[in-house]
Amino acid sequence: MGNFHPTIRRHHDFDADRDAKKTHKACKGMGTDEKVIIELLSTRSSDQRQQMKQSYKALYGKDLEEVLKGELSGNFEKTALALLDRPCEYDARELRKAMKGAGTDESVLIEVLCTRVNQQIAAIKDAYKRIFDRDLESDVQSETSGCLRKILLSVLKANREEGLEVNAGLAQKDAKDLYEAGEGRWGTDESAFNRILAQRNYMQLRATFVAYKSLTGKDIEDTIKSETSGDLEKAYLTLVKCARDCQEYFATRLYDAMKGAGTDEETLIRILVTRAEIDLQTIKEKFQKMYHKSLAAAIQSDTSGDFRKLLVALLH
């Protein structure tokens, strides 16, 4: 799927015990040496951070997460703890948090579930079961309703075709099915949208969108906006944007998290932490191109303190 680049790679001169000792020293005595913690968390890959956690436990008999919870606070603490999770565990926790208690945060469910590939979805489902002893599909089923529930459950099946091959005949047929399910009828038949958007590979979907445009003279996004609304519209548009350009989707999410009064720190944390080892470098480039300012500058003006330093370090 095109060229995309991370901001964090495996540290070439990694030594888990040495890192554990450095962390221990940074947390010992009066005050915490945040600089050391930021440097270690932002320059080690997720696997290396797992090894560092194991070494810490072996050397000091304590869980590193618990130690950091006692030493750090606020959004800085949240980000540090997010970085100590495996990506699938962090996603699982975010999903649980979005569904727990009164009300459901549908936008988090959409952002996480509609942008992950099959392998990630399978890993998230396993992590969810392991951490919470609950079934993710059952929770989504009971916490959402209507058409949104259907598309999220379709995505959770992790049945998207793998590979990059494009079948032109199928693209024409799918375009026609989408037209007949939306513009071409009174009311919308979501099952065709669910089937196509949740199952076709991204290159196939791009071909389908081109076929749709030549068939109807409209972009598929315009049809979705006129035929659906609310969370269902958000979910469909997320799936379409990810098929077209996933990095652009995340750049837009980051921009929206910072525009206007107030900042959505949770979204900043979630995107930077989960994309750092996948495509954050490319997201940075898209952000610069779309908004004519650097993502680092935007984050610097919208955040403060050690939280700001850690986020900026993840962008390096």
C-alpha positions as a printed NumPy array, in Angstrom:
array([[  0.   ,   0.   ,   0.   ],
       [  2.309,   2.737,  -1.204],
       [  5.316,   3.963,   0.714],
       [  4.876,   4.904,   4.315],
       [  7.407,   5.322,   7.062],
       [  7.505,   5.176,  10.873],
       [  9.199,   7.64 ,  13.236],
       [ 10.309,   4.915,  15.676],
       [ 12.436,   1.955,  14.663],
       [ 14.291,  -0.659,  16.674],
       [ 17.148,   0.911,  18.636],
       [ 20.358,  -0.552,  17.217],
       [ 22.349,  -0.536,  20.454],
       [ 19.618,  -1.87 ,  22.726],
       [ 20.261,  -3.403,  26.132],
       [ 17.126,  -4.137,  28.173],
       [ 18.926,  -4.39 ,  31.512],
       [ 20.794,  -1.137,  30.965],
       [ 17.507,   0.639,  30.08 ],
       [ 15.766,  -0.843,  33.13 ],
       [ 18.585,   0.415,  35.363],
       [ 18.453,   3.89 ,  33.789],
       [ 14.691,   4.012,  34.362],
       [ 15.089,   2.872,  37.964],
       [ 17.67 ,   5.57 ,  38.593],
       [ 15.407,   8.19 ,  36.981],
       [ 12.58 ,   7.297,  39.398],
       [ 14.67 ,   6.905,  42.548],
       [ 14.88 ,   9.386,  45.375],
       [ 13.397,  12.86 ,  45.343],
       [ 11.8  ,  13.883,  42.073],
       [ 11.801,  12.096,  38.753],
       [ 14.207,  12.58 ,  35.856],
       [ 11.531,  12.942,  33.176],
       [ 14.101,  13.608,  30.474],
       [ 15.495,  10.068,  30.783],
       [ 12.024,   8.523,  30.699],
       [ 11.073,  10.528,  27.602],
       [ 14.295,   9.576,  25.854],
       [ 13.926,   5.847,  26.589],
       [ 10.231,   5.584,  25.707],
       [ 10.507,   7.555,  22.475],
       [ 13.59 ,   5.851,  21.016],
       [ 12.799,   2.164,  21.641],
       [ 10.454,   0.026,  19.595],
       [  7.393,  -1.534,  21.207],
       [  9.141,  -4.937,  21.422],
       [ 12.152,  -3.341,  23.073],
       [  9.909,  -1.571,  25.605],
       [  8.374,  -4.977,  26.449],
       [ 11.855,  -6.386,  27.074],
       [ 12.714,  -3.368,  29.211],
       [  9.565,  -4.02 ,  31.315],
       [ 10.579,  -7.668,  31.797],
       [ 14.1  ,  -6.681,  32.808],
       [ 12.745,  -4.112,  35.251],
       [ 10.519,  -6.71 ,  36.886],
       [ 13.387,  -9.223,  37.084],
       [ 15.833,  -6.688,  38.545],
       [ 13.559,  -4.834,  40.985],
       [ 10.566,  -7.136,  41.537],
       [  8.134,  -4.37 ,  40.553],
       [  6.015,  -3.626,  37.506],
       [  7.373,  -0.642,  35.634],
       [  3.818,   0.594,  34.928],
       [  3.059,   0.767,  38.653],
       [  6.282,   2.636,  39.323],
       [  5.554,   5.199,  36.595],
       [  1.972,   5.612,  37.832],
       [  3.44 ,   6.703,  41.154],
       [  5.98 ,   9.051,  39.567],
       [  4.102,  10.697,  36.688],
       [  0.721,  12.336,  36.277],
       [ -1.809,  13.664,  33.802],
       [ -1.447,  13.248,  30.056],
       [  2.283,  12.607,  30.382],
       [  1.503,   9.559,  32.523],
       [ -1.227,   8.409,  30.103],
       [  1.169,   8.583,  27.153],
       [  3.998,   6.833,  28.989],
       [  1.683,   3.995,  30.054],
       [  0.279,   3.725,  26.526],
       [  3.842,   3.266,  25.242],
       [  4.431,   0.426,  27.711],
       [  1.524,  -1.563,  26.249],
       [  1.791,  -3.627,  23.087],
       [ -0.138,  -1.791,  20.333],
       [ -2.923,  -4.409,  20.351],
       [ -3.237,  -4.152,  24.149],
       [ -3.415,  -0.386,  24.026],
       [ -6.112,  -0.544,  21.317],
       [ -8.03 ,  -3.082,  23.422],
       [ -7.896,  -0.774,  26.461],
       [ -9.054,   2.207,  24.399],
       [-12.007,   0.208,  23.066],
       [-12.968,  -0.993,  26.541],
       [-12.741,   2.554,  27.893],
       [-14.975,   3.759,  25.034],
       [-17.681,   1.229,  25.959],
       [-17.467,   1.083,  29.754],
       [-19.898,   2.872,  32.013],
       [-22.731,   5.095,  30.85 ],
       [-22.711,   5.973,  27.17 ],
       [-20.39 ,   4.806,  24.418],
       [-17.725,   6.845,  22.636],
       [-18.546,   5.775,  19.093],
       [-15.868,   7.95 ,  17.506],
       [-13.122,   5.925,  19.235],
       [-14.71 ,   2.63 ,  18.123],
       [-14.839,   3.955,  14.554],
       [-11.299,   5.355,  14.55 ],
       [ -9.762,   2.152,  15.892],
       [-11.85 ,  -0.568,  14.235],
       [-12.275,   1.01 ,  10.801],
       [ -8.554,   1.712,  10.286],
       [ -6.853,  -1.503,  11.41 ],
       [ -5.869,  -4.358,   9.081],
       [ -7.   ,  -7.983,   9.585],
       [ -3.941,  -9.026,  11.561],
       [ -4.307,  -6.052,  13.931],
       [ -8.034,  -6.728,  14.463],
       [ -7.303, -10.369,  15.324],
       [ -4.57 ,  -9.282,  17.777],
       [ -6.874,  -6.685,  19.382],
       [ -9.631,  -9.295,  19.862],
       [ -7.137, -11.661,  21.536],
       [ -5.749,  -8.894,  23.767],
       [ -9.266,  -7.809,  24.751],
       [-10.12 , -11.347,  25.792],
       [ -6.826, -11.761,  27.66 ],
       [ -6.938,  -8.443,  29.553],
       [-10.662,  -8.158,  30.319],
       [-11.855, -11.752,  29.963],
       [-14.604, -10.417,  27.706],
       [-15.487, -10.889,  24.061],
       [-14.962,  -7.731,  21.988],
       [-17.632,  -8.624,  19.424],
       [-20.233,  -9.233,  22.153],
       [-19.389,  -5.909,  23.802],
       [-19.657,  -4.01 ,  20.501],
       [-22.933,  -5.819,  19.808],
       [-24.42 ,  -4.73 ,  23.136],
       [-22.948,  -1.196,  23.24 ],
       [-23.904,  -0.065,  19.724],
       [-27.077,  -0.342,  17.709],
       [-28.615,  -0.238,  14.256],
       [-26.506,   0.198,  11.145],
       [-23.388,   1.31 ,  13.031],
       [-23.42 ,  -1.987,  14.929],
       [-23.648,  -3.901,  11.645],
       [-20.664,  -2.207,   9.99 ],
       [-18.498,  -2.493,  13.141],
       [-19.319,  -6.199,  13.451],
       [-18.514,  -6.658,   9.734],
       [-15.127,  -5.013,  10.264],
       [-14.489,  -7.085,  13.403],
       [-14.763, -10.288,  11.37 ],
       [-11.372,  -9.311,   9.881],
       [-12.365, -10.747,   6.51 ],
       [-10.843,  -8.077,   4.284],
       [ -9.248,  -9.599,   1.209],
       [ -5.474,  -9.423,   1.451],
       [ -3.219,  -8.464,  -1.438],
       [ -3.219,  -5.7  ,  -3.995],
       [ -4.778,  -7.282,  -7.054],
       [ -7.594,  -5.421,  -8.768],
       [-10.455,  -7.106, -10.587],
       [-11.854,  -4.485, -12.979],
       [-15.084,  -6.41 , -13.634],
       [-15.748,  -6.698,  -9.908],
       [-15.052,  -2.958,  -9.452],
       [-17.759,  -2.195, -12.06 ],
       [-20.197,  -4.598, -10.409],
       [-19.516,  -3.257,  -6.91 ],
       [-19.904,   0.343,  -8.153],
       [-23.28 ,  -0.584,  -9.634],
       [-24.312,  -2.344,  -6.397],
       [-23.33 ,   0.731,  -4.362],
       [-25.317,   2.976,  -6.714],
       [-28.366,   0.752,  -6.486],
       [-28.034,   0.539,  -2.703],
       [-27.789,   4.326,  -2.265],
       [-28.492,   6.939,  -4.917],
       [-30.517,   4.566,  -7.064],
       [-33.246,   3.809,  -4.549],
       [-35.533,   5.346,  -1.97 ],
       [-33.72 ,   4.87 ,   1.339],
       [-30.337,   3.192,   1.653],
       [-29.527,  -0.515,   1.629],
       [-26.582,  -0.659,   4.044],
       [-25.811,  -4.336,   3.474],
       [-24.146,  -3.64 ,   0.1  ],
       [-22.035,  -0.837,   1.624],
       [-21.059,  -3.095,   4.558],
       [-20.111,  -6.006,   2.359],
       [-17.996,  -3.992,  -0.074],
       [-16.348,  -1.538,   2.366],
       [-15.482,  -4.218,   4.945],
       [-14.308,  -6.986,   2.604],
       [-12.546,  -5.645,  -0.493],
       [ -8.819,  -4.947,  -0.433],
       [ -7.84 ,  -1.272,  -0.514],
       [ -6.624,  -1.265,  -4.135],
       [ -9.867,  -2.939,  -5.222],
       [-11.844,  -0.286,  -3.344],
       [ -9.924,   2.496,  -5.071],
       [-10.822,   0.965,  -8.436],
       [-14.443,   0.711,  -7.284],
       [-14.503,   4.41 ,  -6.332],
       [-13.171,   5.342,  -9.778],
       [-15.822,   3.134, -11.422],
       [-18.47 ,   4.695,  -9.185],
       [-17.448,   8.196, -10.253],
       [-17.621,   7.328, -13.936],
       [-20.969,   5.581, -13.476],
       [-22.664,   8.309, -11.428],
       [-20.564,  11.446, -11.906],
       [-20.243,  11.64 ,  -8.117],
       [-17.599,  10.787,  -5.548],
       [-18.589,   7.947,  -3.246],
       [-18.017,  10.319,  -0.271],
       [-20.737,  12.664,  -1.572],
       [-23.19 ,   9.787,  -1.83 ],
       [-22.353,   8.639,   1.714],
       [-22.885,  12.187,   3.008],
       [-26.259,  12.518,   1.303],
       [-27.502,   8.98 ,   2.047],
       [-26.345,   8.475,   5.66 ],
       [-25.747,  10.57 ,   8.76 ],
       [-24.235,  10.53 ,  12.237],
       [-21.968,   7.7  ,  13.317],
       [-22.785,   5.498,  10.337],
       [-21.662,   8.279,   7.992],
       [-18.474,   8.646,  10.063],
       [-17.758,   4.91 ,   9.879],
       [-18.311,   4.685,   6.095],
       [-16.226,   7.805,   5.436],
       [-13.425,   6.444,   7.642],
       [-13.37 ,   3.184,   5.657],
       [-13.347,   5.113,   2.36 ],
       [-10.633,   7.524,   3.506],
       [ -8.476,   4.661,   4.74 ],
       [ -8.792,   2.894,   1.407],
       [ -7.851,   6.082,  -0.439],
       [ -5.097,   7.327,   1.905],
       [ -4.912,   6.182,   5.512],
       [ -2.132,   8.634,   6.434],
       [ -4.221,  11.552,   5.193],
       [ -7.11 ,  10.317,   7.351],
       [ -4.916,  10.385,  10.472],
       [ -3.453,  13.799,   9.571],
       [ -7.018,  15.159,   9.404],
       [ -7.929,  13.516,  12.742],
       [ -4.885,  15.155,  14.36 ],
       [ -5.749,  18.54 ,  12.88 ],
       [ -9.346,  18.263,  14.103],
       [ -8.121,  17.283,  17.579],
       [ -6.282,  20.617,  17.826],
       [ -8.419,  23.089,  15.919],
       [-10.575,  25.648,  17.675],
       [-10.721,  26.1  ,  21.435],
       [ -9.478,  23.18 ,  23.525],
       [ -7.453,  20.155,  22.529],
       [ -8.523,  16.522,  22.327],
       [ -5.444,  15.103,  24.052],
       [ -6.785,  11.533,  24.041],
       [ -6.842,  11.504,  20.235],
       [ -3.325,  12.989,  20.013],
       [ -2.024,  10.274,  22.339],
       [ -3.877,   7.475,  20.564],
       [ -2.719,   8.372,  17.07 ],
       [  0.908,   9.177,  17.914],
       [  1.349,   6.063,  20.052],
       [ -0.346,   3.637,  17.643],
       [  1.126,   5.012,  14.4  ],
       [  4.717,   5.786,  15.504],
       [  6.013,   2.397,  14.342],
       [  3.807,   2.2  ,  11.264],
       [  3.466,   5.449,   9.317],
       [  3.828,   8.495,  11.576],
       [  6.623,   9.95 ,   9.437],
       [  4.285,   9.869,   6.426],
       [  1.407,  11.306,   8.496],
       [  3.74 ,  14.2  ,   9.438],
       [  4.502,  14.842,   5.759],
       [  0.789,  14.759,   4.844],
       [ -0.015,  17.137,   7.713],
       [  2.61 ,  19.628,   6.512],
       [  1.311,  19.443,   2.944],
       [ -2.371,  19.77 ,   3.904],
       [ -2.122,  22.453,   6.593],
       [  1.107,  24.307,   5.71 ],
       [  2.575,  23.888,   9.167],
       [  4.473,  21.104,  10.829],
       [  2.712,  18.628,  13.082],
       [  5.419,  19.217,  15.717],
       [  4.713,  22.979,  15.713],
       [  0.953,  22.359,  15.981],
       [  1.443,  19.99 ,  18.926],
       [  3.887,  22.366,  20.597],
       [  1.41 ,  25.209,  20.533],
       [ -1.481,  23.034,  21.785],
       [  0.191,  21.091,  24.621],
       [  2.641,  21.811,  27.417],
       [  5.208,  20.42 ,  29.846],
       [  6.538,  16.877,  29.748],
       [  3.461,  15.733,  27.846],
       [  4.44 ,  18.069,  25.013],
       [  8.065,  16.901,  25.156],
       [  7.107,  13.233,  24.923],
       [  4.7  ,  13.754,  21.996],
       [  7.282,  15.826,  20.107],
       [  9.91 ,  13.144,  20.834],
       [  7.616,  10.537,  19.234],
       [  7.658,  12.649,  16.065],
       [ 11.433,  12.937,  15.815]])
